[in-house]
Amino acid sequence: MANDPFWHVFDAGAGRPLVFLHNGGGTFLNWAYQLEYFLPNYRVIAPDLPGFGRSARLGLPLTLDLYVQGLKDQLDRLDISKPILIGNCIGSSIALEFALREPERVAALALFNVCGGLPMLSPRLQFWAGLRPVTALGKRFHQLMVDTASHPVLYPLNAPLLYAGALPELPPALLEFSVQQRREPALRASLYWLAMGLGSFGVFTQTRQKPKGFPPVLLGWGRQNQVLDVSWAEMIAHWLKPERLWLMENTGHMPMHEHPALVNVTLSEFFQAANDRGI
């Protein structure tokens, strides 16, 4: 583990660097199946984004700019040159925005379910994330409700929202961390402050300008995603023009848990293709 006061980062292995960025409400352990699979042949880096896991709780809106600057600082601190960035949900948004700003610093992108903020969310999530109470009591109640939704005890109840089918077999390390979260409230997800910063992710509901020399992209999306509807995949693909658009059957918001072996093999093939192109 390599850490600074705000970012808790898993960093192990040797070779071409792979940087895994998790979804909102998650932890780097959401990628545990992938970290284990790629560790023998790559340097694998996976941070807990601030507000989640063992990283700092900043007590302020978690915006796209804050995360992109933080990612840049971490890559500089760890002396990581031209990594492949892999993300899910807000992790994909952070990776994509970083590459749009500094394409020469990224070898390739594997993006699952890019988050475009409130407009992309399902109606129920949009309602709670979009509330802006004006009274102190209302704000406190709103924060309590949003943060309670991510309580580890409720994870099985959230399965219909996150997965296309039943709750899949989760990585043992993630289950162990969930137990720790129950015992230690300080480790629970800061969903409220993410909700307060979600407006900044709305840039991905619009057409963006793809710079010259942009790295190759794998864009994946669960066809049964009930957090970010699959219709947004075509909109993003229209301007991003990924080398592959992978609309994943029988898959919701967490493909790395629902189909870990398929995700691993597909990522491996994508990484190899990038290597073959000399990227």
Buried (B, 14 or more C-beta within 10 A) or exposed (E): EBBBEBBBBBBEBEEBBBBBBBBBBBBBBBBBBBBBBBBEBBBBBBBBBBBBBBBBBEEEBBBBEBBBEBBBEBBEEBEBEBBBBBBBBBBBBBBBBBBBEEBEBBBBBBBBBBBBBBBBBBEEBBEBBBBEEEEEEEBEEBBEEBBEBBBBEEBEEBBEBBBBEEBBEBBEBBBEBBEEBEEEEEBBBBBBBBBBBBBBBBBBBEEEEBEEEBBBBBBBBBBBBBBBBBEBBEBBBEEBEBBBBBBBEEBBBBBBBBBBEBBBEBBBEBBEBBEEEEB
